Amino acid sequence: MTKFLLIVHVLAAVVAVGPVTVAASMFPPAARRALDTPDDPRAAGTVELLHRICRVYGVVGVAVPVFGFATAGSMGVLGSAWLIVSIVLTALAAVVLGALVLPVQSALVEGGGTRQATVRLAMFTGMFNLLWAAVTVLMIVRPGSTTGA
């Protein structure tokens, strides 16, 4: 059962978090293009699509920690420091996405944003991506684990 939970956890991370990190990273330059060419429907459509990908896959991404907790429970590592740090970083990534990235994206999609907002958004997106990168490293290395690298 542990292997099944781990497979679902990793697949959920790849399928859900991957598209969010890519779409969120593509959003600021796409929003700048849309701001520079307000009469271009393709530019506006791209921004809307990237925002929708971030929203939908962000919700789907809830499966990642759900299966992560199930996997950690079956492995008996719920009290491990590396896992607790990963949980905290995952929660921070969720807050950055939900409170900083998606609201700025929404404002830009609705036409209420500025080029300065795209700069802030790029910074928030970078924070989100760095948090996920740190979680990924911790999941692979697992400091103190007998199965860690």
DOMIGU-258016 format. One record per residue (C-alpha): residue number from 1; x, y, z. Coordinates in Angstrom, 1 decimal. Layout:
> NUM	X	Y	Z
...
This chain:
> 1	0.0	0.0	0.0
> 2	2.9	2.4	0.7
> 3	4.2	2.0	-2.8
> 4	0.8	2.8	-4.3
> 5	0.4	5.9	-2.1
> 6	3.9	7.1	-3.0
> 7	3.2	6.6	-6.7
> 8	-0.1	8.6	-6.5
> 9	1.6	11.3	-4.4
> 10	4.4	11.7	-6.9
> 11	2.1	11.6	-9.9
> 12	-0.2	14.2	-8.3
> 13	2.8	16.4	-7.7
> 14	4.0	16.1	-11.3
> 15	0.5	16.4	-12.9
> 16	-0.7	19.2	-10.6
> 17	2.2	21.3	-9.4
> 18	4.2	21.1	-12.6
> 19	1.5	22.9	-14.7
> 20	1.1	25.5	-12.0
> 21	4.8	26.3	-11.8
> 22	5.1	26.6	-15.6
> 23	1.9	28.5	-16.2
> 24	2.6	30.9	-13.3
> 25	6.1	31.5	-14.7
> 26	4.7	32.2	-18.1
> 27	2.0	34.6	-16.8
> 28	4.0	37.8	-16.1
> 29	5.6	38.1	-19.5
> 30	2.3	37.2	-21.2
> 31	0.5	39.8	-19.1
> 32	3.1	42.4	-20.1
> 33	2.5	41.6	-23.8
> 34	-1.3	41.9	-23.2
> 35	-0.8	45.3	-21.5
> 36	1.4	46.5	-24.3
> 37	-1.1	45.3	-27.0
> 38	-4.5	45.9	-25.5
> 39	-6.2	45.3	-28.9
> 40	-4.7	41.8	-29.4
> 41	-7.3	39.2	-28.4
> 42	-4.6	36.4	-28.6
> 43	-2.5	38.2	-25.9
> 44	-5.6	38.5	-23.6
> 45	-6.6	34.9	-24.3
> 46	-3.2	33.7	-23.4
> 47	-3.3	35.5	-20.1
> 48	-6.8	34.1	-19.3
> 49	-5.7	30.6	-20.2
> 50	-2.6	30.7	-18.0
> 51	-4.7	32.1	-15.1
> 52	-7.2	29.3	-15.5
> 53	-4.5	26.7	-15.5
> 54	-3.1	28.1	-12.3
> 55	-6.5	28.1	-10.6
> 56	-7.6	24.7	-11.7
> 57	-4.3	22.9	-11.1
> 58	-3.8	24.8	-7.9
> 59	-7.1	23.2	-6.6
> 60	-6.1	19.8	-8.0
> 61	-2.7	20.2	-6.2
> 62	-4.5	19.7	-2.9
> 63	-4.2	16.0	-3.7
> 64	-0.4	16.2	-3.3
> 65	-0.3	16.9	0.5
> 66	-3.3	14.6	1.0
> 67	-1.5	11.6	-0.5
> 68	1.7	12.9	1.1
> 69	0.3	12.6	4.6
> 70	-1.1	9.1	3.7
> 71	2.3	8.0	2.4
> 72	4.2	9.4	5.4
> 73	1.7	7.7	7.8
> 74	2.2	4.4	6.1
> 75	6.0	4.8	6.2
> 76	6.0	5.9	9.8
> 77	7.8	9.2	9.2
> 78	5.2	11.7	10.3
> 79	7.5	13.0	13.0
> 80	10.6	13.4	10.9
> 81	12.2	16.8	10.8
> 82	12.6	16.8	7.0
> 83	8.9	16.0	6.6
> 84	7.8	18.7	9.0
> 85	9.9	21.2	7.2
> 86	8.4	20.0	3.9
> 87	4.9	20.4	5.3
> 88	5.7	24.0	6.4
> 89	7.2	24.8	3.0
> 90	4.2	23.3	1.2
> 91	1.8	25.4	3.3
> 92	3.9	28.5	2.6
> 93	3.7	27.7	-1.2
> 94	-0.1	27.3	-0.9
> 95	-0.3	30.7	0.8
> 96	1.9	32.4	-1.7
> 97	-0.2	30.9	-4.6
> 98	-3.6	31.6	-3.0
> 99	-2.9	35.0	-1.4
> 100	-0.2	36.6	-3.7
> 101	-0.1	34.9	-7.1
> 102	-3.7	34.2	-8.0
> 103	-5.1	37.6	-6.8
> 104	-2.6	39.5	-8.8
> 105	-3.3	37.3	-11.8
> 106	-7.0	37.9	-11.4
> 107	-6.5	41.7	-11.3
> 108	-4.4	41.5	-14.5
> 109	-7.0	39.3	-16.3
> 110	-9.8	41.7	-15.3
> 111	-7.8	44.6	-16.7
> 112	-7.0	46.3	-13.4
> 113	-3.2	45.6	-13.4
> 114	-0.1	47.5	-14.4
> 115	3.3	46.6	-15.6
> 116	4.5	47.1	-12.0
> 117	2.0	44.5	-10.9
> 118	3.7	42.0	-13.3
> 119	7.0	42.7	-11.7
> 120	5.6	41.9	-8.2
> 121	3.8	38.9	-9.7
> 122	7.1	37.6	-11.1
> 123	8.7	37.9	-7.7
> 124	5.8	36.0	-6.0
> 125	5.9	33.3	-8.7
> 126	9.6	32.9	-8.1
> 127	9.0	32.5	-4.4
> 128	6.3	29.9	-5.1
> 129	8.6	28.0	-7.4
> 130	11.6	28.1	-5.0
> 131	9.4	26.8	-2.2
> 132	8.4	23.8	-4.4
> 133	12.0	23.2	-5.4
> 134	13.0	23.1	-1.8
> 135	10.2	20.6	-1.0
> 136	11.3	18.5	-3.9
> 137	14.9	18.4	-2.7
> 138	13.7	17.5	0.8
> 139	11.5	14.7	-0.6
> 140	14.4	13.2	-2.5
> 141	17.3	13.7	0.0
> 142	15.3	13.2	3.2
> 143	18.1	14.2	5.7
> 144	18.5	11.6	8.4
> 145	16.6	9.0	6.6
> 146	18.2	5.6	6.2
> 147	16.8	5.5	2.6
> 148	18.0	9.0	1.8
> 149	20.6	9.8	-0.8
